[in-house]
Amino acid sequence: MVSYYADKKYSDRERWLCIYPAYINSKKTFAEGRRIKKDKCVENPTCQEIRDVLDAASFQIGVENKLYSREQNKDSVIFRGRVRVQFKNDDGSVVNPKFKTRKELLEYIAETIPKLKSRTQSKSTDQPQNVQSAKKGNKKKRR
């Protein structure tokens, strides 16, 4: 099989891997675009979170304002975005030897996103709000 981009190098942006948030979303099915097992996925990841994880892993990345073709909610800004990652060098070797396949890279992203500050801070701020809503405010006034 001949490569579609036979005249392009691996360092050209067109040859970089495309990663959509749907690939690692635990709320999606395989038919809706999930690429790894559900127990390894994250609930509603964003393009920004994927970018942060790959940036910390020292990959060359690019973010594009694209929508995944299988996305049903086309108006939502939350599910918008695609991250491009340079996965291979021009000689064909992987950029980061820690990840040999794209599936390993997706699993790493999915396991690292819950550790991000944006995810841990949002969970800790939800708890005090629940405590306040549990207070009773149904007292009758006396005359």
C-alpha positions as CSV (number, residue, x, y, z in Angstrom):
1,M,0.0,0.0,0.0
2,V,1.4,3.4,-1.0
3,S,1.2,6.2,1.5
4,Y,-1.1,9.1,0.6
5,Y,1.6,11.5,1.7
6,A,4.6,9.8,0.0
7,D,6.1,13.1,-1.0
8,K,5.7,14.7,2.5
9,K,8.1,14.3,5.5
10,Y,7.0,13.2,8.9
11,S,7.9,16.6,10.2
12,D,5.4,18.3,7.9
13,R,2.2,19.2,9.7
14,E,0.0,17.2,7.3
15,R,1.7,14.0,8.5
16,W,1.2,14.7,12.2
17,L,-1.4,12.6,14.2
18,C,-4.8,14.1,14.7
19,I,-6.4,13.6,18.1
20,Y,-10.0,14.6,18.7
21,P,-11.4,14.7,22.3
22,A,-14.0,12.0,21.2
23,Y,-11.1,9.5,20.9
24,I,-10.7,9.4,24.7
25,N,-14.2,10.3,25.9
26,S,-15.8,7.7,28.2
27,K,-19.3,8.9,27.3
28,K,-18.8,7.9,23.6
29,T,-19.2,4.5,22.1
30,F,-16.8,2.9,19.6
31,A,-19.3,3.8,16.9
32,E,-19.3,7.4,18.0
33,G,-15.5,7.6,17.7
34,R,-13.9,6.3,21.0
35,R,-10.6,4.6,20.3
36,I,-9.6,3.0,23.6
37,K,-11.3,1.0,26.3
38,K,-14.0,2.8,28.3
39,D,-12.3,2.1,31.7
40,K,-9.2,3.9,30.5
41,C,-11.1,6.9,29.1
42,V,-11.9,10.3,30.6
43,E,-15.3,11.9,31.0
44,N,-15.7,14.8,28.5
45,P,-12.0,15.8,27.8
46,T,-11.4,19.1,26.0
47,C,-9.0,20.0,23.3
48,Q,-7.2,22.4,25.8
49,E,-6.6,19.5,28.2
50,I,-5.1,17.3,25.5
51,R,-2.9,20.1,24.4
52,D,-1.7,20.7,28.0
53,V,-0.8,17.0,28.5
54,L,1.1,16.7,25.2
55,D,2.9,20.0,25.8
56,A,4.1,18.7,29.2
57,A,5.3,15.5,27.5
58,S,7.4,17.7,25.2
59,F,5.7,16.9,21.9
60,Q,5.4,19.4,19.0
61,I,1.7,20.2,18.8
62,G,-0.8,22.3,16.9
63,V,-4.4,23.1,17.8
64,E,-7.0,23.5,15.0
65,N,-10.5,24.7,15.3
66,K,-12.1,21.6,13.7
67,L,-15.1,19.5,14.6
68,Y,-15.1,15.7,14.7
69,S,-17.2,14.4,11.9
70,R,-19.1,11.9,14.1
71,E,-20.0,14.6,16.7
72,Q,-23.7,14.9,16.9
73,N,-23.8,18.2,18.8
74,K,-22.4,20.5,16.1
75,D,-23.2,23.8,17.8
76,S,-21.4,23.0,21.0
77,V,-18.1,24.8,21.5
78,I,-17.1,22.3,24.2
79,F,-16.4,19.5,21.8
80,R,-14.7,21.7,19.2
81,G,-11.0,21.3,18.4
82,R,-8.4,19.0,17.1
83,V,-4.9,18.6,18.3
84,R,-2.1,17.6,15.8
85,V,1.0,15.9,17.2
86,Q,4.3,15.1,15.6
87,F,4.6,11.5,16.4
88,K,7.5,10.5,14.1
89,N,10.8,12.0,13.1
90,D,11.8,12.3,9.4
91,D,13.7,9.1,9.5
92,G,10.6,7.2,10.7
93,S,11.5,6.7,14.3
94,V,9.1,7.8,17.0
95,V,9.7,11.2,18.6
96,N,9.3,10.0,22.2
97,P,10.4,6.4,22.6
98,K,8.1,6.1,25.6
99,F,5.2,5.8,23.1
100,K,5.6,3.3,20.3
101,T,2.0,3.4,19.0
102,R,-0.8,5.9,18.8
103,K,-2.9,3.8,21.1
104,E,-0.2,4.1,23.8
105,L,-0.2,7.8,23.4
106,L,-4.0,8.0,23.7
107,E,-4.0,5.9,26.9
108,Y,-1.3,8.2,28.3
109,I,-3.3,11.3,27.6
110,A,-6.4,9.7,29.1
111,E,-4.6,8.7,32.3
112,T,-2.9,12.1,32.7
113,I,-5.9,14.4,32.1
114,P,-7.5,13.6,35.6
115,K,-4.3,14.8,37.2
116,L,-4.4,18.2,35.7
117,K,-5.0,21.2,38.0
118,S,-8.0,22.2,36.0
119,R,-9.7,18.9,36.8
120,T,-8.7,18.7,40.5
121,Q,-9.6,22.3,41.3
122,S,-13.1,21.9,39.8
123,K,-13.8,18.9,42.0
124,S,-12.7,20.6,45.2
125,T,-14.8,23.7,44.5
126,D,-18.0,21.6,43.9
127,Q,-17.9,20.2,47.5
128,P,-18.5,23.4,49.4
129,Q,-21.5,24.3,47.2
130,N,-23.2,21.0,48.1
131,V,-22.8,21.7,51.8
132,Q,-24.5,25.1,51.5
133,S,-27.4,23.7,49.5
134,A,-28.1,21.2,52.3
135,K,-29.1,23.8,54.9
136,K,-32.7,24.1,55.9
137,G,-34.4,27.4,55.2
138,N,-38.0,26.4,55.8
139,K,-38.8,28.0,59.2
140,K,-42.2,29.4,60.0
141,K,-42.4,33.0,61.2
142,R,-44.1,33.6,64.6
143,R,-46.5,36.5,65.3
